[in-house]
Amino acid sequence: MRSGERFDSYVNDYAARIQRDGKAPLVAKTFAPMRAADEQGVKRRVDLGLASEGTVVKSGNAGVKLSIAKTPATACALTRAPSASPRWGWTRSTVRSSPTG
């Protein structure tokens, strides 16, 4: 986000409201979800970071559970397909909210 912009709330899985200092808020939209259910089923922001766990590197809360072996001796495994996203990849666009909110 730009200087003076900050996350306010999710509109839905694909859109978030962004507050701006001294300006009307925006809605940021994506083709892929901004939030996804975690291992407990609670919707949380998507985390594309990787963390080391034993012999593998695992994705954070990416909407797709991915495990990558640290050694070339084992393969990459996709363990869960995305539940709500028909497309792959990220696009960010902003839409001005209406004057009435």
Secondary structure in CASP SS format (residue, H / E / C, confidence):
PFRMAT SS
TARGET T0000
AUTHOR 0000-0000-0000
METHOD secondary structure of the structure
MODEL  1
M C 1.00
R C 1.00
S C 1.00
G C 1.00
E E 1.00
R E 1.00
F E 1.00
D E 1.00
S E 1.00
Y E 1.00
V E 1.00
N E 1.00
D C 1.00
Y C 1.00
A E 1.00
A E 1.00
R E 1.00
I E 1.00
Q E 1.00
R E 1.00
D C 1.00
G C 1.00
K E 1.00
A E 1.00
P E 1.00
L E 1.00
V E 1.00
A E 1.00
K E 1.00
T C 1.00
F C 1.00
A C 1.00
P C 1.00
M C 1.00
R E 1.00
A E 1.00
A E 1.00
D C 1.00
E C 1.00
Q C 1.00
G C 1.00
V C 1.00
K E 1.00
R E 1.00
R E 1.00
V C 1.00
D C 1.00
L C 1.00
G C 1.00
L E 1.00
A E 1.00
S E 1.00
E E 1.00
G C 1.00
T C 1.00
V E 1.00
V E 1.00
K E 1.00
S E 1.00
G C 1.00
N C 1.00
A C 1.00
G C 1.00
V C 1.00
K C 1.00
L E 1.00
S E 1.00
I E 1.00
A E 1.00
K C 1.00
T C 1.00
P C 1.00
A C 1.00
T C 1.00
A C 1.00
C C 1.00
A E 1.00
L E 1.00
T C 1.00
R C 1.00
A C 1.00
P C 1.00
S C 1.00
A C 1.00
S C 1.00
P C 1.00
R C 1.00
W C 1.00
G C 1.00
W C 1.00
T C 1.00
R C 1.00
S E 1.00
T E 1.00
V E 1.00
R E 1.00
S C 1.00
S C 1.00
P C 1.00
T C 1.00
G C 1.00
END
